[in-house]
Amino acid sequence: METLDIILLGKEYRVGCAPEDRDGLQAAVQVLEGKLSELGGKTGATGEKLAVMTALNIAHEYLQFQRSGGFDMPGMKRKIEAMNSRLDDVLAQQEKLF
């Protein structure tokens, strides 16, 4: 286990982190810092109150996502296939020009 130094709300924290989780944890820090800044700007809350409100909002978003069945992979695949088809059509038209 390695350690990773992170900064949240202007304070530095050292957290344990497996090497393979480092990038994911850094991405989570960026998301959390963004949520903290956004909510702090809207409410004027700071410190512990801001941290608790942000944690509650994230938990609520997570539960809503979970209850809705999570990520719609089949729908996303259909959208990607439709985009690929449109791109193929456009590229075919471009090839006719040359």
Secondary structure by P-SEA (a helix, b strand, c coil): cbbbbbbcccbbbbbbbcccaaaaaaaaaaaaaaaaaaaaaacccccaaaaaaaaaaaaaaaaaaaaacccaaaaaaaaaaaaaaaaaaaaaaaaaac
